[in-house]
Amino acid sequence: MNCQARHYRGQDPTLVSRRWFFRDCAVGLGGLALADLMGRSAYAAEGGDPLVPKPPPQPAKAKRVVYLFMAGAPSHLELFDYKPQLAKFDGTSPPPDLIQGYRAAFISPTAKFLGPKFKFGKYGQCGAELSELLPALAEVVDDVAIVKSLVTDAFNHAPAQILMNTGSPLFGRPSFGAWTLYGLGSESRDLPAFVVFSSGKKGPSGGASNWGSGFLPTVYNGTLFRSGGDPVLYLSNPKGVDPAVQRDTLDAVEALNKKHLGAVGDPEIATRINSFEMAYRMQTSAPDLMDISKEPQSVLDMYGAEPGKASFANNCLLARRLLERGVRFVQLFHEAWDQHGNLKADLTKNCHDCDRPSAALVKDLKQRGMLDDTLVIWGGEFGRTPMVEGGGNDGRDHHPNCFTYWLAGGGVKPGLTLGTSDEFGFNAVEDRVHVHDLHATLLYLLGFDHTKLTYRSQGRDFRLTDVSGNVVQKLLA
């Protein structure tokens, strides 16, 4: 500060008066104080609730999201992208120009080609080509868009999952769900705005970073629900605590937190207030939500859901129940698709577990008039190699150059098959869609320009699409 140079002009700094300090340094300190007070006032004007519903800045097709994340990476070559040439050249070496500069996770790029393990057919009025493993998806294929030309930048599970969910392979960025809450808030007051379920053999390799809030306030974090007991740990009151005592305690804590919030304006205090109150309301709302036995038997049969039994099918039905209660974002992780070996048997089991409930969710949302404004997303972190891995010609390695997603509802063009890969399913060659392009398109459907939904952290503005990404116009209805 210039005032520092002036006040040392031959004077003992210990003798400088307080009046002089405030008079000569008022511009800098006063500006900082005013900015701080204005920030607190603005935050208080919002009622201290960062999850208050907000309209999107531009017209939106979707108002809620359900993301079925097939962690481990399904093989596009066995499920969506049939390659007769791959069958023809089964057991032969790939052409040198195809694998030039290619990096595989575990296998040598010169490993032999492996032909597809299952039959394909054309389904629906749109004539989409699907594997025999997906009979339920075949029934609703006219309601979905299949993208066969996705590409990513990562070829190991944790960074690829985090890239697919946060737009960066590095830990610490906000997830797609967190960005959605940051932009739109929540319509549910009795349940978390962003709910996560996990099924399969284990949790996702990327862990909680897949649904974290990164540098956004933690109120935008996803909440992991359990399939049995209390959906969230410690939701029930301990012995000896009755509702009256609990309410009095919460009121006292909230009053203290609000006083602290008004003094310092820290958004994490608002998160704390929101968490206490949400947990209190969930003691009533969550048990009712989780009790799928109240659903008609016809609905349980459609999903393949069984009350009291943890499964992907139950989670799909719970996702619909959450969405109709105003929850903004639901994400289901099913970590079971990493077939380096035992490809044929494991894919058969995975599709048995996931095909029927995934298709049932689309059908159920459509029957209830919710599909038009609900965005349904299905896919994993990358694809699988056309080359073989493992003994017995029964496995595939990680493959970032080409893989498949399907989407439904929320402004997505139904019955569309977008993009093509080369004759071996190795590279996307037409209508290539990068992860950032997919994110830009999903945000557009939710009513956002992906370049303008930003948050300043560490001196720069961040966004879900990093510094790239284009809306895929052909995907829009």
C-alpha positions as CSV (number, residue, x, y, z in Angstrom):
1,M,0.0,0.0,0.0
2,N,1.1,3.6,-0.7
3,C,0.0,4.5,2.9
4,Q,2.8,2.3,4.2
5,A,5.5,4.4,2.5
6,R,4.0,7.6,3.8
7,H,3.7,6.5,7.4
8,Y,7.3,5.6,7.7
9,R,8.4,9.1,6.8
10,G,10.8,9.5,9.8
11,Q,8.1,8.4,12.2
12,D,8.1,5.6,14.8
13,P,5.4,3.2,13.5
14,T,4.2,2.5,17.0
15,L,3.2,6.1,17.4
16,V,0.9,6.3,14.4
17,S,-2.6,7.0,15.5
18,R,-5.6,4.7,14.7
19,R,-7.4,7.8,13.2
20,W,-4.5,8.3,10.8
21,F,-4.6,4.6,9.8
22,F,-8.3,4.6,8.9
23,R,-8.1,8.0,7.2
24,D,-5.2,7.1,4.9
25,C,-6.0,3.5,4.2
26,A,-9.8,3.8,4.1
27,V,-10.0,3.2,0.3
28,G,-8.5,-0.3,0.3
29,L,-10.0,-1.6,3.6
30,G,-13.4,0.1,3.1
31,G,-13.7,-1.5,-0.4
32,L,-12.9,-4.9,1.0
33,A,-15.4,-4.5,3.9
34,L,-18.2,-3.2,1.6
35,A,-17.7,-6.1,-0.8
36,D,-17.8,-8.6,2.0
37,L,-21.0,-7.1,3.5
38,M,-22.7,-7.0,0.1
39,G,-21.9,-10.6,-0.5
40,R,-23.4,-11.6,2.9
41,S,-26.5,-9.5,2.1
42,A,-27.0,-11.2,-1.2
43,Y,-26.6,-14.6,0.3
44,A,-29.1,-13.7,3.1
45,A,-31.5,-12.4,0.4
46,E,-31.6,-15.9,-1.0
47,G,-32.8,-17.2,2.3
48,G,-29.5,-19.1,2.9
49,D,-30.8,-21.9,0.7
50,P,-28.5,-22.6,-2.3
51,L,-30.9,-25.3,-3.5
52,V,-33.9,-23.0,-4.1
53,P,-35.3,-23.9,-7.6
54,K,-34.0,-21.7,-10.3
55,P,-35.2,-21.4,-13.9
56,P,-32.6,-22.2,-16.6
57,P,-31.2,-19.2,-18.5
58,Q,-32.6,-20.5,-21.8
59,P,-35.5,-22.8,-22.9
60,A,-35.0,-26.3,-21.6
61,K,-36.3,-29.7,-22.8
62,A,-35.2,-31.6,-19.6
63,K,-35.8,-30.7,-16.0
64,R,-34.4,-33.8,-14.3
65,V,-31.8,-36.5,-15.1
66,V,-31.3,-40.2,-14.4
67,Y,-27.9,-41.5,-15.3
68,L,-27.4,-45.3,-15.5
69,F,-23.6,-45.6,-15.4
70,M,-22.3,-49.0,-16.4
71,A,-19.0,-48.8,-14.6
72,G,-16.2,-51.1,-16.0
73,A,-17.1,-50.3,-19.6
74,P,-19.5,-52.5,-21.6
75,S,-18.3,-54.0,-24.9
76,H,-19.9,-52.0,-27.7
77,L,-18.8,-54.8,-30.1
78,E,-21.0,-57.3,-28.3
79,L,-24.0,-55.0,-27.6
80,F,-24.4,-52.2,-30.1
81,D,-21.9,-52.1,-32.9
82,Y,-22.0,-55.3,-35.0
83,K,-18.9,-55.7,-37.2
84,P,-19.1,-58.6,-39.8
85,Q,-15.5,-57.9,-40.8
86,L,-14.4,-58.4,-37.3
87,A,-16.0,-61.9,-37.4
88,K,-14.4,-62.5,-40.8
89,F,-10.9,-61.7,-39.6
90,D,-11.3,-63.3,-36.2
91,G,-7.9,-64.7,-35.1
92,T,-5.8,-62.5,-37.4
93,S,-3.5,-59.6,-36.7
94,P,-4.8,-56.0,-37.1
95,P,-3.4,-54.0,-40.0
96,P,-0.3,-52.0,-39.0
97,D,-1.8,-48.7,-40.0
98,L,-4.8,-49.3,-37.8
99,I,-2.8,-49.6,-34.6
100,Q,0.0,-47.2,-35.3
101,G,0.6,-45.1,-32.2
102,Y,-2.2,-46.9,-30.3
103,R,-1.7,-47.4,-26.5
104,A,-3.6,-50.2,-24.9
105,A,-4.0,-50.6,-21.1
106,F,-2.8,-54.2,-20.8
107,I,-2.5,-56.0,-24.1
108,S,-0.1,-55.6,-27.0
109,P,-1.7,-53.6,-29.8
110,T,-0.7,-56.5,-32.1
111,A,-3.0,-58.9,-30.3
112,K,-5.3,-60.9,-32.6
113,F,-8.8,-59.8,-33.6
114,L,-11.7,-61.3,-31.7
115,G,-15.0,-61.7,-33.5
116,P,-18.3,-60.7,-31.8
117,K,-19.7,-63.3,-29.4
118,F,-23.4,-62.8,-30.0
119,K,-26.0,-62.4,-32.8
120,F,-27.4,-59.1,-33.8
121,G,-30.8,-58.1,-35.3
122,K,-32.7,-55.0,-36.3
123,Y,-35.5,-53.8,-34.1
124,G,-38.3,-51.2,-34.0
125,Q,-39.5,-49.0,-36.7
126,C,-36.2,-47.2,-36.7
127,G,-34.4,-50.5,-37.5
128,A,-31.7,-50.1,-34.9
129,E,-29.2,-52.9,-34.7
130,L,-28.9,-54.5,-31.3
131,S,-27.4,-57.6,-29.7
132,E,-29.6,-60.6,-28.7
133,L,-28.5,-59.8,-25.2
134,L,-30.7,-56.7,-25.1
135,P,-34.3,-57.9,-25.8
136,A,-35.9,-55.4,-23.4
137,L,-34.0,-52.4,-24.9
138,A,-35.2,-53.7,-28.3
139,E,-38.8,-53.1,-27.1
140,V,-38.2,-49.4,-26.5
141,V,-35.6,-48.7,-29.1
142,D,-37.9,-46.3,-31.0
143,D,-37.8,-44.1,-27.8
144,V,-34.0,-43.9,-27.6
145,A,-31.1,-42.5,-29.4
146,I,-28.0,-44.6,-29.8
147,V,-24.6,-42.9,-30.2
148,K,-22.0,-45.3,-31.6
149,S,-19.1,-42.8,-32.0
150,L,-18.2,-41.6,-28.5
151,V,-14.5,-41.1,-27.8
152,T,-12.6,-40.3,-24.6
153,D,-9.1,-39.3,-23.5
154,A,-8.5,-41.9,-20.7
155,F,-8.1,-45.6,-20.9
156,N,-7.9,-46.6,-17.3
157,H,-11.0,-46.9,-15.1
158,A,-10.7,-44.3,-12.4
159,P,-9.5,-41.4,-14.6
160,A,-11.9,-42.4,-17.4
161,Q,-14.9,-42.6,-15.0
162,I,-14.0,-39.2,-13.4
163,L,-13.6,-37.7,-16.9
164,M,-17.0,-39.0,-18.0
165,N,-18.6,-37.6,-14.8
166,T,-16.7,-34.4,-14.2
167,G,-15.2,-33.4,-17.5
168,S,-11.6,-33.9,-16.2
169,P,-9.6,-37.1,-15.5
170,L,-8.2,-35.3,-12.4
171,F,-9.8,-35.5,-8.9
172,G,-11.4,-32.4,-7.5
173,R,-13.7,-31.2,-10.2
174,P,-17.5,-31.0,-9.7
175,S,-19.6,-33.8,-11.1
176,F,-22.3,-33.4,-13.8
177,G,-24.9,-33.9,-11.1
178,A,-23.3,-31.1,-8.9
179,W,-23.3,-28.7,-11.9
180,T,-26.9,-29.5,-12.5
181,L,-27.9,-28.6,-9.0
182,Y,-25.7,-25.5,-9.0
183,G,-27.6,-24.3,-12.1
184,L,-31.1,-25.4,-11.3
185,G,-31.5,-26.1,-7.6
186,S,-34.0,-28.7,-6.4
187,E,-37.7,-29.1,-6.4
188,S,-37.6,-31.6,-3.5
189,R,-37.6,-30.3,0.0
190,D,-37.8,-33.7,1.7
191,L,-35.1,-35.6,-0.1
192,P,-31.6,-34.9,-1.3
193,A,-31.4,-33.1,-4.7
194,F,-28.8,-35.6,-6.0
195,V,-29.1,-39.2,-5.1
196,V,-26.7,-42.0,-5.9
197,F,-27.1,-45.8,-5.8
198,S,-24.4,-48.4,-6.3
199,S,-24.8,-52.1,-7.3
200,G,-22.7,-54.8,-9.0
201,K,-19.5,-56.4,-7.8
202,K,-18.1,-53.4,-6.1
203,G,-18.2,-49.6,-6.1
204,P,-16.9,-47.5,-9.1
205,S,-13.2,-47.3,-9.4
206,G,-13.3,-43.5,-9.3
207,G,-15.1,-43.6,-6.0
208,A,-17.1,-40.7,-4.6
209,S,-15.4,-38.2,-6.9
210,N,-17.8,-39.4,-9.6
211,W,-20.7,-37.7,-7.7
212,G,-18.7,-35.1,-5.7
213,S,-19.1,-31.3,-5.7
214,G,-15.4,-30.5,-6.2
215,F,-14.8,-26.9,-5.5
216,L,-18.5,-26.1,-5.6
217,P,-20.2,-25.8,-2.1
218,T,-20.7,-29.2,-0.7
219,V,-24.5,-28.8,-0.7
220,Y,-24.3,-29.9,-4.3
221,N,-22.7,-33.3,-3.5
222,G,-24.5,-36.5,-4.4
223,T,-25.9,-38.5,-1.5
224,L,-25.2,-42.2,-1.6
225,F,-28.2,-44.2,-0.6
226,R,-27.9,-47.8,0.7
227,S,-30.2,-50.5,-0.5
228,G,-31.0,-51.9,3.0
229,G,-31.7,-50.4,6.4
230,D,-31.6,-46.7,6.7
231,P,-30.9,-45.3,3.2
232,V,-28.4,-43.0,4.8
233,L,-26.3,-44.0,7.9
234,Y,-27.5,-42.6,11.3
235,L,-30.8,-41.3,9.9
236,S,-32.8,-42.9,12.7
237,N,-32.7,-41.2,16.2
238,P,-30.6,-43.0,18.9
239,K,-32.4,-44.4,21.9
240,G,-33.6,-41.8,24.4
241,V,-34.0,-39.0,21.8
242,D,-37.7,-38.3,21.2
243,P,-39.0,-36.0,18.4
244,A,-39.5,-33.0,20.7
245,V,-36.0,-33.1,22.1
246,Q,-34.6,-33.5,18.5
247,R,-36.6,-30.5,17.2
248,D,-35.6,-28.3,20.1
249,T,-31.9,-29.2,19.5
250,L,-32.1,-28.6,15.8
251,D,-33.8,-25.2,16.3
252,A,-31.1,-24.1,18.7
253,V,-28.3,-25.3,16.4
254,E,-29.9,-23.7,13.4
255,A,-30.2,-20.3,15.2
256,L,-26.5,-20.5,16.0
257,N,-25.6,-21.4,12.5
258,K,-27.7,-18.7,10.9
259,K,-26.1,-16.1,13.2
260,H,-22.6,-17.4,12.2
261,L,-23.7,-17.3,8.5
262,G,-24.8,-13.7,8.8
263,A,-21.4,-12.8,10.4
264,V,-19.1,-14.6,7.9
265,G,-21.2,-15.5,4.8
266,D,-19.5,-18.9,4.4
267,P,-21.6,-21.0,2.0
268,E,-20.5,-24.2,3.9
269,I,-22.6,-23.0,6.9
270,A,-25.6,-22.9,4.7
271,T,-24.8,-26.4,3.6
272,R,-24.7,-27.4,7.3
273,I,-28.1,-25.9,7.9
274,N,-29.5,-27.6,4.9
275,S,-28.0,-31.0,5.9
276,F,-29.5,-30.9,9.4
277,E,-33.0,-30.0,8.2
278,M,-32.9,-32.4,5.2
279,A,-31.9,-35.3,7.6
280,Y,-34.8,-34.4,9.8
281,R,-37.3,-34.4,7.0
282,M,-35.9,-37.6,5.5
283,Q,-36.7,-39.5,8.7
284,T,-40.3,-39.3,7.4
285,S,-39.8,-39.2,3.6
286,A,-37.1,-41.8,3.1
287,P,-38.8,-44.9,4.6
288,D,-41.8,-44.2,2.4
289,L,-39.6,-43.8,-0.6
290,M,-37.7,-47.0,-0.1
291,D,-40.8,-49.1,0.4
292,I,-41.2,-50.4,-3.1
293,S,-43.7,-53.1,-1.9
294,K,-46.3,-50.4,-2.3
295,E,-45.9,-50.5,-6.0
296,P,-48.4,-52.6,-8.1
297,Q,-47.2,-56.1,-8.8
298,S,-47.3,-55.3,-12.5
299,V,-44.7,-52.5,-12.0
300,L,-42.5,-54.8,-9.9
301,D,-42.7,-57.4,-12.6
302,M,-41.9,-54.9,-15.4
303,Y,-38.6,-53.9,-13.6
304,G,-37.9,-57.4,-12.2
305,A,-37.7,-55.7,-8.8
306,E,-38.1,-57.7,-5.6
307,P,-38.8,-55.8,-2.3
308,G,-36.2,-56.3,0.3
309,K,-33.6,-57.5,-2.2
310,A,-30.7,-55.2,-3.2
311,S,-30.4,-55.1,-7.0
312,F,-30.0,-52.8,-10.0
313,A,-33.7,-53.5,-10.8
314,N,-34.7,-52.2,-7.4
315,N,-32.5,-49.1,-7.9
316,C,-34.1,-48.3,-11.2
317,L,-37.5,-48.4,-9.7
318,L,-36.3,-46.3,-6.8
319,A,-34.9,-43.8,-9.3
320,R,-38.4,-43.3,-10.8
321,R,-39.9,-42.9,-7.3
322,L,-37.2,-40.2,-6.5
323,L,-37.7,-38.4,-9.8
324,E,-41.5,-38.1,-9.3
325,R,-40.9,-36.7,-5.8
326,G,-38.9,-33.8,-7.3
327,V,-35.3,-35.1,-7.0
328,R,-33.3,-33.3,-9.7
329,F,-30.5,-35.9,-10.4
330,V,-30.4,-39.6,-9.8
331,Q,-27.3,-41.7,-10.7
332,L,-27.1,-45.5,-10.7
333,F,-23.6,-47.1,-10.8
334,H,-23.4,-50.8,-11.7
335,E,-19.7,-51.8,-11.5
336,A,-19.6,-55.2,-13.3
337,W,-18.6,-54.6,-16.9
338,D,-14.8,-55.0,-16.9
339,Q,-14.5,-58.2,-19.0
340,H,-10.8,-58.8,-19.5
341,G,-11.8,-62.5,-19.5
342,N,-15.0,-64.5,-19.1
343,L,-16.5,-62.1,-21.6
344,K,-19.4,-64.3,-22.9
345,A,-20.7,-65.4,-19.5
346,D,-20.2,-62.1,-17.7
347,L,-21.9,-60.1,-20.4
348,T,-24.8,-62.5,-20.4
349,K,-25.2,-62.0,-16.6
350,N,-24.8,-58.2,-16.8
351,C,-27.4,-57.9,-19.5
352,H,-29.8,-60.2,-17.5
353,D,-29.3,-57.9,-14.5
354,C,-29.5,-54.5,-16.3
355,D,-31.3,-54.7,-19.7
356,R,-34.9,-55.3,-18.3
357,P,-34.8,-52.6,-15.6
358,S,-33.1,-50.0,-17.8
359,A,-35.8,-50.4,-20.5
360,A,-38.5,-50.6,-17.9
361,L,-37.4,-47.2,-16.5
362,V,-37.9,-45.7,-20.0
363,K,-41.3,-47.4,-20.4
364,D,-42.4,-46.4,-16.9
365,L,-41.4,-42.7,-17.3
366,K,-43.2,-42.6,-20.7
367,Q,-46.4,-44.1,-19.3
368,R,-46.4,-41.5,-16.5
369,G,-45.9,-38.6,-18.9
370,M,-42.4,-37.9,-17.4
371,L,-40.1,-39.0,-20.2
372,D,-40.5,-35.8,-22.3
373,D,-38.8,-33.7,-19.6
374,T,-36.6,-36.4,-18.0
375,L,-33.1,-37.1,-19.5
376,V,-32.2,-40.8,-19.4
377,I,-28.5,-41.7,-20.0
378,W,-26.9,-45.2,-20.3
379,G,-23.2,-46.0,-20.7
380,G,-19.8,-46.5,-19.2
381,E,-16.4,-44.9,-19.3
382,F,-15.0,-46.3,-22.5
383,G,-15.4,-49.3,-24.9
384,R,-13.5,-52.6,-25.4
385,T,-10.8,-53.5,-27.9
386,P,-11.5,-55.4,-31.1
387,M,-8.4,-57.4,-30.1
388,V,-8.5,-60.3,-27.7
389,E,-7.3,-60.5,-24.1
390,G,-7.2,-63.4,-21.8
391,G,-7.1,-67.1,-22.3
392,G,-9.6,-69.0,-24.4
393,N,-10.3,-66.0,-26.7
394,D,-12.8,-64.6,-24.2
395,G,-11.8,-61.1,-23.1
396,R,-11.3,-57.5,-24.3
397,D,-9.1,-54.7,-23.0
398,H,-10.0,-51.0,-22.4
399,H,-10.6,-49.0,-25.5
400,P,-11.1,-45.1,-25.6
401,N,-11.2,-44.7,-29.4
402,C,-14.9,-45.7,-29.9
403,F,-17.8,-46.7,-27.6
404,T,-21.6,-46.5,-27.4
405,Y,-24.1,-44.7,-25.2
406,W,-27.9,-44.5,-25.5
407,L,-30.1,-41.7,-24.4
408,A,-33.8,-41.1,-24.1
409,G,-36.3,-38.4,-23.3
410,G,-35.6,-34.8,-22.4
411,G,-35.3,-33.4,-26.0
412,V,-33.2,-36.3,-27.4
413,K,-34.3,-37.4,-30.9
414,P,-36.0,-40.8,-30.5
415,G,-35.2,-43.7,-32.9
416,L,-31.9,-42.1,-33.9
417,T,-28.6,-44.0,-34.5
418,L,-25.8,-41.5,-34.6
419,G,-22.2,-42.1,-35.7
420,T,-20.3,-44.9,-37.2
421,S,-17.0,-46.7,-36.5
422,D,-14.6,-48.3,-38.9
423,E,-15.1,-51.9,-40.1
424,F,-13.4,-53.3,-37.0
425,G,-15.1,-51.0,-34.4
426,F,-11.7,-49.5,-33.6
427,N,-12.1,-45.8,-34.4
428,A,-15.1,-43.5,-34.6
429,V,-15.1,-42.3,-38.2
430,E,-18.4,-40.4,-38.6
431,D,-20.1,-37.9,-36.3
432,R,-17.4,-38.3,-33.7
433,V,-18.7,-37.3,-30.2
434,H,-16.1,-36.4,-27.5
435,V,-17.0,-36.5,-23.8
436,H,-17.0,-32.7,-23.8
437,D,-19.5,-32.7,-26.7
438,L,-21.8,-35.0,-24.8
439,H,-21.6,-32.8,-21.7
440,A,-22.3,-29.7,-23.8
441,T,-25.3,-31.4,-25.3
442,L,-26.7,-32.6,-22.0
443,L,-26.4,-29.1,-20.5
444,Y,-28.1,-27.6,-23.5
445,L,-31.0,-29.9,-23.0
446,L,-31.2,-28.7,-19.4
447,G,-31.3,-25.1,-20.6
448,F,-27.6,-24.0,-20.3
449,D,-24.9,-22.7,-22.6
450,H,-22.1,-24.9,-21.4
451,T,-19.6,-22.0,-21.9
452,K,-21.5,-19.8,-19.4
453,L,-22.3,-22.2,-16.6
454,T,-19.1,-21.5,-14.7
455,Y,-17.7,-21.2,-11.2
456,R,-14.6,-19.2,-10.3
457,S,-12.0,-21.1,-8.3
458,Q,-8.3,-20.5,-7.8
459,G,-8.4,-17.4,-10.0
460,R,-10.1,-18.8,-13.1
461,D,-13.6,-19.8,-14.3
462,F,-14.2,-23.5,-14.5
463,R,-16.9,-25.3,-16.4
464,L,-18.0,-28.9,-16.9
465,T,-16.7,-29.0,-20.5
466,D,-13.3,-27.6,-19.5
467,V,-12.2,-25.5,-22.6
468,S,-13.9,-27.3,-25.4
469,G,-17.1,-29.1,-26.4
470,N,-19.8,-28.5,-29.0
471,V,-23.5,-29.2,-28.8
472,V,-24.4,-32.3,-31.0
473,Q,-27.2,-30.8,-33.0
474,K,-28.1,-34.1,-34.7
475,L,-29.0,-35.5,-31.2
476,L,-31.7,-32.9,-30.6
477,A,-35.4,-33.6,-31.3
